[in-house]
Amino acid sequence: MEEVDYLGHIISGQGVKADPSKIQTILDWPFPKTSKALRGFLGLTGYYRKFIRHYGLLAAPLTQLLTKNGFVWTQEAELAFKKLKEAVTRPPVLALPDISKPFTVECDASGKGIEAVLMQSG
């Protein structure tokens, strides 16, 4: 086989990528009307967070709505919802590591999120 579907990922000789059927489910997700529906959306997108650059920052306006009595759908939430969907439509292929090459850890932090990337060869 040239590629294998495994736990929501497609694994091939080129690397690991998100399952296109799961990505389509995210794209078809309607605007959440309840915190439970929003939690479901964030759960599904969160599963692919390693594929989405700055996921935490993109999702922050939505996660703020999950506080007790905090679910009030705003223009900012709608924009974050659309941006998160857009980010999911163009995830990169993650290459499998080559343990014979050196690794680089790149970190970035702000007042709203933290990010770290383990890289090889840039």
C-alpha positions as CSV (number, residue, x, y, z in Angstrom):
1,M,0.0,0.0,0.0
2,E,1.2,3.5,-0.8
3,E,-0.8,5.1,2.1
4,V,-2.6,4.0,5.2
5,D,-5.6,5.6,7.0
6,Y,-4.8,5.5,10.7
7,L,-6.7,7.2,13.5
8,G,-7.8,10.2,11.4
9,H,-4.4,10.5,9.6
10,I,-3.1,9.4,6.3
11,I,0.4,8.0,6.5
12,S,2.5,7.6,3.4
13,G,6.1,7.8,2.2
14,Q,5.8,11.6,2.0
15,G,4.8,11.9,5.7
16,V,1.6,12.3,7.8
17,K,-1.4,14.4,6.9
18,A,-4.9,15.0,8.1
19,D,-7.6,12.7,6.8
20,P,-9.5,14.7,4.0
21,S,-12.9,13.3,5.1
22,K,-12.3,14.7,8.6
23,I,-11.3,18.0,7.1
24,Q,-14.5,18.1,5.1
25,T,-16.5,17.5,8.3
26,I,-14.9,20.5,9.9
27,L,-15.6,22.6,6.8
28,D,-19.3,21.6,6.8
29,W,-19.7,22.3,10.5
30,P,-22.4,25.0,11.0
31,F,-22.0,28.0,13.3
32,P,-22.4,26.7,16.8
33,K,-25.5,27.7,18.6
34,T,-24.6,26.2,22.0
35,S,-21.4,25.7,24.0
36,K,-21.8,22.0,23.5
37,A,-21.8,22.4,19.7
38,L,-18.7,24.7,20.0
39,R,-17.0,22.1,22.3
40,G,-17.5,19.5,19.6
41,F,-16.1,21.7,16.9
42,L,-13.0,22.6,19.0
43,G,-12.6,18.9,19.9
44,L,-12.4,17.9,16.3
45,T,-10.2,20.8,15.2
46,G,-8.0,20.3,18.3
47,Y,-7.3,16.8,17.2
48,Y,-5.5,18.3,14.2
49,R,-3.9,21.2,16.1
50,K,-0.4,20.0,15.3
51,F,-1.1,20.6,11.7
52,I,-2.4,24.2,12.2
53,R,0.1,27.0,12.8
54,H,-0.9,29.2,15.8
55,Y,-3.9,27.0,16.6
56,G,-4.1,28.3,20.1
57,L,-4.2,31.9,19.0
58,L,-6.8,31.2,16.3
59,A,-9.1,29.3,18.7
60,A,-8.7,31.6,21.7
61,P,-11.8,33.7,21.0
62,L,-13.8,30.5,20.8
63,T,-12.4,28.9,23.9
64,Q,-13.3,32.0,25.9
65,L,-17.0,31.3,25.0
66,L,-16.8,28.0,27.0
67,T,-16.7,29.7,30.4
68,K,-19.8,29.5,32.6
69,N,-22.5,31.7,31.0
70,G,-19.9,32.9,28.5
71,F,-21.5,31.7,25.3
72,V,-22.4,34.8,23.4
73,W,-21.8,34.5,19.7
74,T,-20.0,37.7,18.6
75,Q,-18.5,39.0,15.4
76,E,-15.1,38.2,16.8
77,A,-16.2,34.6,17.5
78,E,-17.6,34.3,14.0
79,L,-14.3,35.6,12.5
80,A,-12.3,33.1,14.6
81,F,-14.6,30.3,13.6
82,K,-14.0,31.1,9.9
83,K,-10.3,31.6,10.3
84,L,-10.0,28.2,12.0
85,K,-11.9,26.5,9.3
86,E,-9.7,28.2,6.7
87,A,-6.5,27.1,8.5
88,V,-7.7,23.5,8.5
89,T,-8.2,23.5,4.7
90,R,-4.5,23.9,4.1
91,P,-2.6,21.8,6.6
92,P,1.0,20.8,5.8
93,V,2.2,17.3,5.4
94,L,4.3,16.4,8.5
95,A,7.5,14.6,7.6
96,L,8.5,11.7,9.7
97,P,11.7,12.4,11.7
98,D,15.1,11.1,10.7
99,I,16.9,10.3,13.9
100,S,20.3,10.4,12.2
101,K,19.8,14.2,11.7
102,P,19.9,16.9,14.4
103,F,16.7,18.4,15.8
104,T,15.9,22.0,16.4
105,V,13.2,23.2,18.9
106,E,11.7,26.6,18.0
107,C,9.5,28.3,20.7
108,D,7.3,31.3,20.6
109,A,5.1,32.8,23.3
110,S,2.8,35.7,23.6
111,G,0.2,37.0,26.1
112,K,-2.4,34.7,24.6
113,G,-0.6,31.5,23.6
114,I,2.5,29.4,23.4
115,E,3.9,27.4,20.6
116,A,6.8,25.0,20.0
117,V,7.9,23.2,16.9
118,L,10.3,20.3,16.6
119,M,12.1,20.7,13.3
120,Q,14.7,19.0,11.1
121,S,16.4,20.7,8.1
122,G,14.3,23.8,8.5
